[in-house]
Structure formats: C-alpha cells, structure tokens
Amino acid sequence: MEELLEILNEIDDSIDYENETALIDDQLLDSFAIITLVSELEDAFAISIEASEMMPVNFNSAKAIWAMVQRLQED
C-alpha cells in the first residue's frame, strides 16, 4: 500500500489519498492521471489492467485501487 500511495502522490500530491473516496466521481483524477496511474501500477506490481477493470469503483479510492492490484496479482 505504501508503494501505491507513493505512486499516487507522484501523480498529484495535493490529494489526501488515505481518506478520499471519490477520486473519479469528484473528478480529482483526470483521464491523463488515470492513464499514468495504470501504467505505473502495471510496472510496479507486475500486473495487467484490462479495459474491463477501468471502472470508477476500482479507482475511487486508494483502498479500491489496492484491492484491485491485489486481486490482479492473484490471477
């Protein structure tokens, strides 16, 4: 989770990722940030994030992103 928070803070350090629960719904992360995030996550955690995973529910909070990463690592 620490590595995820570091990645998120590199993208935008003005967001409180530990408490924010509407990163997508409140448009805190734009499409460029999401594309960057997906690339960074794939590299850092050796996963592949398919288009079917690109849903707000998977990206609205750091906890949701972390849950997705862990699930994809298991696959």
N, C-alpha and C positions, 0 to 999 in steps of 0.2 A: 504494500500500500504506500510505503514511503516513496518508492521509485515512481509510482503513479502520480503522487502529489507533486513531486519534483517536475515531472513532465508537464503537468497541468500549469504549474507556476511559471514554467518557461514560456508557455503559450500566452498566459495573461496572469500576471501576479497581483492584479487588483481584485480578484475574486476570492471569497472565503470558501474554498472548495470543501473544507471539512463540514461546513454547515449548510451550504447551498443545495437545494433540492429541485431547482428548476432551471438548470443551465441552458437547456434547449427551449423549454416552454417560455422562459422570460427573455430569450434571445441574448443571453450573456455570451454564448459562444456562437460565432458566425460560421458560415459554411467553410471558409478558409481554415478557421481554427479546428473545425471537426476533421477536415482532410489531413491537416498536420497532425492532429492527435491520433488518428487512425494509423498513419504511417509510423509515428513514434511508438505506439503500442505494439504494432506488429514487429518492429525491430527489437524493442526492449524485452518483450515477453515471448518471442518466437511463436507468434500466433498468426492466423489469417482471419481477418474480419471480413466476412462476406457481406454483400449488399443487403441480405435478409436481416443482418444484425443492426443495420443502420436505422434504428427506431429511437424516438425520443426516450422511451422507457429505459433503454440501455445507456443513455448519455446524459440524463438529467442530473445526476449527482456522481460524486467520486465513488460512493459506495456501489452505485449501479454499474459504473464502469468497471470497478474492481471485480464485482460479481461476474460480469460478462467475461473479463480476462481469465478469471479462474475457471469458469465453465469451458472456455475455448481451449485452455491448456489441458484440460482433462480429455478432450476429444481427440 
